[in-house]
Amino acid sequence: MSQIRITQVKSGIGRPERQKRTLQALGLRHPHAVAVHLSNPQILGMVAKVAHLVKVEAI
């Protein structure tokens, strides 16, 4: 499987609790935090829910 690098570009402050928890589950705690994950359906679904807060790059 390929890997993706997820970078948080916007804050979770003022966002619904569900989006905040999704960011935490991805391992993103603050803006400009970076996490690397395998590209699987579960992770891609989580990224889709917070796509407006993160930037995704293939590694």
C-alpha positions as CSV (number, residue, x, y, z in Angstrom):
1,M,0.0,0.0,0.0
2,S,1.1,3.5,-0.6
3,Q,1.5,6.1,2.1
4,I,0.1,9.6,2.4
5,R,1.4,12.6,4.3
6,I,-1.4,14.6,5.9
7,T,-0.6,18.2,7.0
8,Q,-3.1,20.2,9.1
9,V,-3.4,23.7,7.5
10,K,-6.3,25.1,9.5
11,S,-7.2,25.0,13.2
12,G,-9.9,22.8,14.7
13,I,-11.1,25.6,17.0
14,G,-14.7,26.5,16.3
15,R,-15.3,23.3,14.4
16,P,-17.8,20.6,15.3
17,E,-16.7,18.1,17.9
18,R,-16.8,15.3,15.3
19,Q,-14.2,17.1,13.1
20,K,-12.0,17.8,16.1
21,R,-12.0,14.1,17.1
22,T,-11.2,13.1,13.5
23,L,-8.2,15.4,13.5
24,Q,-7.0,13.8,16.8
25,A,-7.6,10.3,15.4
26,L,-5.4,11.2,12.4
27,G,-2.7,12.3,14.9
28,L,-3.0,16.0,14.2
29,R,-2.9,18.2,17.3
30,H,-2.2,21.7,15.9
31,P,-1.8,23.6,12.6
32,H,1.2,22.6,10.6
33,A,1.3,19.2,12.3
34,V,2.2,16.3,10.0
35,A,1.2,12.7,10.1
36,V,2.0,9.8,7.8
37,H,-0.5,7.0,7.2
38,L,-1.1,4.1,4.9
39,S,-3.6,5.0,2.2
40,N,-6.5,2.7,3.1
41,P,-10.3,3.3,2.9
42,Q,-10.6,4.1,6.6
43,I,-7.9,6.8,6.5
44,L,-9.1,8.3,3.2
45,G,-12.7,8.5,4.6
46,M,-11.4,10.4,7.6
47,V,-9.4,12.7,5.4
48,A,-12.5,13.4,3.3
49,K,-14.4,14.5,6.4
50,V,-11.8,17.2,7.2
51,A,-10.5,17.9,3.7
52,H,-11.1,21.6,4.3
53,L,-8.6,21.6,7.2
54,V,-5.8,19.4,5.8
55,K,-3.5,19.0,2.8
56,V,-2.7,15.5,1.5
57,E,0.4,14.5,-0.4
58,A,1.3,11.0,-1.8
59,I,4.7,9.7,-0.6
